[in-house]
Amino acid sequence: MFDTRGMDEGWSPGRGILNGAGARRPEHSLWPHVPIHARVVWADTGLEEWIETTAMGWAGDLVYVDMRRTDYRVNACWLHADDVKRRDA
């Protein structure tokens, strides 16, 4: 498992999020990916935004979310299931 604790904000270009749930390996992959709305709280502004994206997997009550269409600093993040809603395809 990749531990991001201790990394400073300058380690990668792009924005951080406040409601991310850390890094882990998906217990279950979703293929095809499931269309969702995801609630993201941006670290630089503290503002909440609902984005259209896809869920790529899950583990317990966490959902692995594709972030490639945003300016988030990496390609995916883990969000709590309460921050994710399925959308019509």
Sequence and secondary structure as in RCSB ss.txt:
>XXXX:A:sequence
MFDTRGMDEGWSPGRGILNGAGARRPEHSLWPHVPIHARVVWADTGLEEWIETTAMGWAGDLVYVDMRRTDYRVN
ACWLHADDVKRRDA
>XXXX:A:secstr
    TT  GGGSSSB BSSB      SEEEEEEEEEEEEEEBTTT  EEEEEEEEEEEETTEEEEE TTS BSSS
EEEEEGGGEEE   
